[in-house]
């Protein structure tokens, strides 16, 4: 499916947006990027500055700034997990704590 569908369509197909909407009913809202502007209730997106619309108000600009700062924490956490998962694949699980790796170093 990569490349053949946009993220919102894929999220709907896999039931992610429905789950997030159900979580919003419990009070848990989800910050998302601008591509998810019509995803559903409880999925918070930044205010778009589109053609034909007046410039963003100070409140809208502040909301977008807070939204971006909140999302960056989740994006960074996902990036760290992604890079660490690659490193974890190269670790061998062993019962002998003194066993050395092929590089000669202890775990």
N, C-alpha and C positions, 0 to 999 in steps of 0.2 A: 503494500500500500504506500510506501514512501514515495513522495513526488507526484502521486496520482491524485491526491485529495488535499484540500487545505486542512489546517489543524482543527478548525471548528467542526467541519464535517466528520473528521475522524473521531473527535471527542464525542460527538452525538452518536455515531455508529457504535461506539464502545460503551455508551451509557454513562460517560463521565459527567456530562453536563446535568443529567438527571440526578446523579448522586450529589453533585454540588448544590443543586437547587434544593434537594431534600435536606442537606446539611444547613442551608440558609434558613430553613424553617425552624431549625433548632437554635439559630442564633450565630452560626458559624459562616461568615462570609469569606469569599475567596477573591484575592486580587488577581487580575489577569491583564494581559496586554490589550492593545487597541483592536486586535483582530477578533476578539471575543465580545465586541460591543452588543451583539444581539443573542448572546448565549443563554440568558435566562436570569431569573431572580436570584439575587445573592452573589452573582459573579460581577465584581466591581471592576470597571474599566476606566481609564482616564478620559477626560473630556477631549473630544477631537476639535481641532481648529481647522475647519473645512472652509472651502471657498464659498463666498456668499454669506458667511456667518460673521457677526461682529467679533473683534478680537476677544480673547479670553479675559474674563473679569479677574480681579485679584483673588477672589475666592476660588474660582476654577483653577487658576494657575497654582495656588497654594495646595488645592486638593490633588492636582497632578503631581506636584513635587512630593507630597507626603506619600502618595500612591507609589511613585517610583522608588522612593527610599525604602518603603516596606517590601516591595517586590524584589529589590536587589539583594536583600538578605536571603530570600528563597532561591534566587538564581545562583547566588554564590554557593549556598549549601549544596545545590544540585551539581554544580561544577566540581566541587570538592569530592562529593561521593562518586561522581563519574570517573575522575582521575584516580581516586584511591581504589576503585573496584578493579581497574586495570592492574594496579600494583598487587592487589590481593591475589590475583590469578597466578602470580609467579611465586607465591609462598607455599612451601610444602608443609603439610601437617605431619608432624612426627611425634612419637611417644618418647623418644630419647632426647632430652633437653641438651645433651652435649654433642649431638650429631651436628656436623658442620655442613653448610651449604656448599655447592660446587665452587663458589668463590673462596671458600676457606674461612668464612666468617660465621660466628655463631648467630643464632636467631636473636 
